[in-house]
Each structure stands twice: as structure tokens, then as C-alpha cells.
Amino acid sequence: MANRLKREREQRRWTRAELARRAAMSAADVGKIEAGRVVPYESQLRKLAKALGLRLQDPAVLLNAESSDE
């Protein structure tokens, strides 16, 4: 996986569109974040973490392939 965000989404068997809907974002933005083409705002990371049901001290952990909370 390119990053934890994509892995978390795929574990739930959600499409990018489904994650985007749950996070109140566009599917295009989710795709760009997953691909590493854009650096998301902290507010976007928080929306994504909330949509995925993750409680993170630092939402940026969603961008890392490996994290200490796994």
C-alpha cells in the first residue's frame, strides 16, 4: 500500500467515493492524498480519520506506511 489511508480504506472495502462521502470531501481529493500528489491540510486529515473511526493524536499518521500505533 502507498500509505495507511489507502490501507484503512481498503480494509473496509470502501471505494474512494465512499470514504469521500463519509469525510465530506471529494473523491478526487481522496485519490490525490492517497497517491501523494498533494499534502493535505490537517483539517482534511482529521475528517478522514473521523470517517474511518480512528482516534489519532496526530492525524498525519494516515500518510505513513508504517506507524507506531499499529
C-alpha positions in Angstrom: 0.0 0.0 0.0 1.1 3.5 -0.7 0.1 4.7 2.8 -2.1 3.9 5.8 -5.0 5.9 4.5 -5.4 3.7 1.5 -4.9 0.6 3.6 -7.5 1.6 6.1 -10.0 2.4 3.3 -9.4 -0.9 1.5 -9.7 -2.9 4.7 -13.3 -1.5 5.0 -13.9 -2.4 1.3 -14.8 1.2 0.7 -14.3 3.0 -2.6 -12.6 6.4 -2.7 -16.1 7.8 -3.3 -17.5 6.2 -0.2 -14.6 7.5 2.0 -15.0 10.9 0.4 -18.8 10.9 1.2 -18.2 9.9 4.8 -15.5 12.6 5.2 -17.4 15.3 3.3 -14.6 15.6 0.7 -14.3 15.0 -3.0 -13.2 11.5 -4.3 -10.6 13.3 -6.4 -9.1 14.9 -3.3 -9.0 11.5 -1.5 -7.3 10.0 -4.6 -4.7 12.8 -4.7 -3.9 12.4 -1.0 -3.6 8.6 -1.3 -1.3 9.0 -4.3 0.8 11.5 -2.5 0.2 14.2 -5.1 -1.0 16.7 -2.6 -0.1 17.4 1.0 -3.5 17.5 2.8 -4.5 20.1 5.3 -4.7 19.0 8.9 -8.5 19.6 8.8 -8.7 17.1 5.9 -6.7 14.5 7.8 -9.0 14.9 10.8 -12.1 14.4 8.6 -10.6 11.3 7.1 -9.6 9.9 10.5 -13.1 10.6 11.9 -14.7 9.0 8.8 -12.5 5.9 9.3 -13.3 5.8 13.0 -9.7 6.3 14.0 -8.7 8.1 17.2 -5.3 9.6 16.5 -3.2 12.0 18.4 -1.6 13.1 15.1 -3.8 12.6 12.0 -0.7 12.8 9.8 -0.1 9.2 10.8 -2.6 8.4 8.0 0.1 9.3 5.5 2.7 7.0 6.8 3.1 3.4 5.5 4.1 2.2 9.0 3.1 3.8 12.3 3.8 3.1 15.9 0.1 2.7 16.8 -0.4 -0.4 14.6 
